Amino acid sequence: MSGQSFPEEVAALPTAAVSDALDALGIPGQLLGLAPLAPGQRLLGRAYTVRYVATGVPPGTVGDYIDDVPPGAVVVLDNGGRVDCTVWGDILTAVASTRRVAGTVIDGVCRDTHRARTTGYPIYSRGYFMRTGKDRVAVSDIEKPVSIAGVQVRPGDLILGDSDGVLTVPAAREAEVLEKALEIERVEAAILAEAIEGGSLRQARARLGYHTLQRRGGAPAATD
């Protein structure tokens, strides 16, 4: 699915609407604790997964997988939430950006953040720290299911990020999640329009079902 383009309305969806849709459908997907490196970041693509483990003797490699990541994919790195050493830095950012990789999500930390900030390359992580992961962690699996912030991410799953954070949508449930998110966006837009035109926000929310938008099994009210 490399290089896949998304419908404009899907590409514009905020993580908040998709998060509400995930809640409504009972699907875990919000990646707690992972934040954008810079404000205004936007990320959309399919997961290319890499898992790290503590290195053995002799030490393993942090990996040259970037050569195999297709344009438009999101590199998803499972470093077990480690914040004492990095698995992403300047060289990877430069190569990924040049090859039009969509961005990187790390259950861990990155370093050499200046290049990512100046080029606008999207990174979501638990922070940044200069200590190298070389001889500390090694790649154990590529393009296998990984755990990011306690949420399973499979190769090809949808990854969406913005200034509020980052989440994943299982490919097998993608259509219904996105349909629900678009429906939620339409309801919220209708509520906002009604309130801005001078109507009661309380009444608009009640009439259009605002307080149950994210409720599991609930359905947004009609907007006409």
C-alpha positions as a printed Julia matrix, in Angstrom:
224×3 Matrix{Float64}:
   0.0     0.0    0.0
   3.02    2.26  -0.35
   2.41    5.64  -1.85
  -1.36    5.38  -1.31
  -3.22    8.65  -1.54
  -6.12    9.29   0.8
  -9.38   11.11   0.06
  -9.14   14.79   0.94
 -11.75   14.54   3.69
  -9.84   11.65   5.3
  -6.51   13.45   5.01
  -8.05   16.43   6.81
  -9.49   14.45   9.73
  -8.18   15.54  13.15
  -6.98   12.92  15.6
  -9.72   14.05  17.99
 -12.49   12.89  15.64
 -10.74    9.6   14.9
 -10.13    9.07  18.62
 -13.84    9.54  19.31
 -14.64    7.07  16.53
 -12.24    4.52  18.03
 -13.94    4.95  21.41
 -17.4     4.59  19.86
 -16.37    1.33  18.21
 -14.45   -0.01  21.21
 -11.1    -0.12  19.4
  -7.82    0.78  21.17
  -5.65    3.05  19.07
  -4.62    6.22  20.9
  -0.86    6.15  21.55
  -0.54    7.63  25.02
   2.62    9.54  25.85
   3.85   10.07  22.28
   3.99   13.74  21.32
   4.89   15.65  18.15
   8.44   16.94  17.94
   7.19   20.3   16.67
   3.82   22.09  16.74
   1.78   21.97  13.57
   2.99   18.53  12.53
   0.71   16.36  10.44
   1.21   12.66   9.75
  -0.76   10.18   7.65
   0.39    6.88   6.21
   0.68    3.14   6.71
   2.86    1.51   9.31
   6.24   -0.01   8.51
   7.09   -1.69  11.8
  10.43   -2.32  13.52
  10.94   -3.88  16.94
  14.01   -3.41  19.16
  15.27   -5.48  22.07
  18.17   -5.1   24.48
  21.36   -6.07  22.71
  23.26   -9.24  23.48
  26.9   -10.29  23.15
  28.17   -9.65  20.58
  25.96   -6.58  20.15
  23.47   -6.51  17.31
  22.7    -3.69  14.92
  20.3    -0.77  15.22
  19.32   -1.62  11.66
  19.58   -0.46   8.06
  15.88   -1.07   7.4
  15.38    2.46   6.05
  16.51    1.24   2.62
  13.37   -0.89   2.44
  10.78    1.63   3.66
   8.51    2.69   0.77
   7.56    6.31   0.1
   4.45    7.35   1.99
   4.94    4.81   4.78
   5.27    5.69   8.46
   8.21    4.13  10.3
   6.85    2.73  13.58
   9.6     1.84  16.08
   8.9    -0.29  19.13
  11.75    0.39  21.56
   9.7    -0.71  24.55
   9.22    2.84  25.77
  12.95    3.22  26.56
  14.04    6.79  27.09
  17.69    6.14  28.02
  18.88    5.64  24.44
  17.7     6.63  20.98
  16.8     4.61  17.89
  16.36    7.52  15.46
  18.71   10.37  14.56
  20.1    12.72  11.95
  21.06   10.22   9.22
  17.72    8.42   9.36
  15.82   11.72   9.27
  17.8    12.91   6.24
  17.36    9.66   4.3
  13.68    9.28   5.2
  12.9    12.86   4.28
  14.72   12.57   0.95
  12.87    9.36   0.12
   9.49   10.89   1.02
   8.76    8.65   3.98
   5.68   10.1    5.68
   7.16   10.27   9.19
   8.29    8.31  12.24
   6.55    7.13  15.41
   8.77    5.93  18.27
   7.87    4.21  21.52
  11.1     5.69  22.83
  13.19    8.76  22.04
  14.95   10.39  19.1
  17.97   12.67  18.79
  19.53   15.17  16.34
  16.21   16.98  16.38
  17.47   20.08  14.57
  17.27   18.46  11.13
  13.73   17.16  11.69
  12.61   20.57  12.91
  14.2    22.48  10.03
  13.02   20.09   7.31
   9.55   19.62   8.78
   9.94   15.85   8.97
   7.21   14.56  11.36
   8.37   12.63  14.42
   6.19   11.48  17.33
   8.06   10.1   20.33
   8.4    10.11  24.11
  10.96   12.89  23.84
  14.55   13.3   22.79
  17.89   12.34  24.31
  21.37   12.32  22.8
  22.55    8.88  24.0
  22.98    6.39  21.17
  21.17    3.07  21.01
  24.16    1.41  19.34
  25.41   -1.51  21.46
  22.4    -1.0   23.73
  19.5    -2.15  21.56
  19.22   -4.15  18.36
  16.56   -4.82  15.74
  14.77   -8.1   16.43
  11.81   -7.94  14.01
  10.85   -6.02  10.88
   7.34   -5.84   9.44
   5.85   -7.85  12.31
   3.2    -6.74  14.82
   4.65   -4.42  17.48
   3.39   -2.8   20.68
   3.39    0.98  20.82
   2.27    2.51  24.12
   0.47   -0.75  24.87
  -1.41   -0.76  21.55
  -0.77   -3.34  18.86
   0.3    -1.95  15.49
   0.49   -4.26  12.49
   2.27   -3.57   9.2
  -0.08   -1.61   6.96
  -2.23   -0.21   9.78
  -3.2     3.43   9.37
  -1.19    5.98  11.37
  -2.57    9.48  11.91
  -0.94   12.29  13.84
  -1.39   16.02  14.41
  -0.64   18.58  17.12
  -2.79   16.64  19.62
  -0.8    13.39  19.31
  -0.79   10.22  17.26
  -3.01    7.15  16.91
  -3.35    3.98  14.89
  -6.34    2.42  13.15
  -6.29   -1.33  12.42
  -6.45   -1.88   8.66
  -9.2    -4.45   9.17
 -11.47   -1.84  10.84
 -10.3     1.21   8.91
 -13.38    1.79   6.76
 -15.83    1.82   9.67
 -13.57    3.95  11.87
 -13.1     6.59   9.17
 -16.8     6.58   8.31
 -17.62    7.12  11.99
 -15.02    9.88  12.31
 -16.37   11.71   9.27
 -19.89   11.44  10.7
 -18.68   12.88  14.01
 -16.98   15.75  12.19
 -20.2    16.55  10.32
 -22.23   16.61  13.55
 -19.73   18.85  15.32
 -19.62   21.21  12.34
 -23.41   21.46  12.42
 -23.38   22.21  16.16
 -20.74   24.89  15.72
 -22.55   26.53  12.82
 -25.81   26.65  14.78
 -24.12   28.19  17.82
 -22.16   30.76  15.81
 -25.37   31.85  14.1
 -26.77   32.76  17.52
 -28.45   29.54  18.57
 -28.1    27.91  21.96
 -25.02   25.71  22.21
 -26.75   23.66  24.89
 -29.74   23.01  22.69
 -27.66   22.28  19.59
 -25.55   19.77  21.51
 -28.64   18.09  22.93
 -30.49   17.95  19.61
 -27.52   16.61  17.66
 -26.29   14.17  20.29
 -22.93   15.78  21.05
 -22.49   14.12  24.43
 -22.87   10.62  23.0
 -20.7    10.98  19.89
 -17.89    8.91  21.39
 -20.12    6.53  23.35
 -19.76    2.91  22.39
 -22.75    1.76  20.41
 -24.07    5.29  20.08
 -24.85    6.99  16.8
 -24.7    10.69  15.97
 -28.03   12.35  15.37
 -29.06   13.51  11.92
 -27.81   16.96  10.97
 -30.73   18.01   8.79
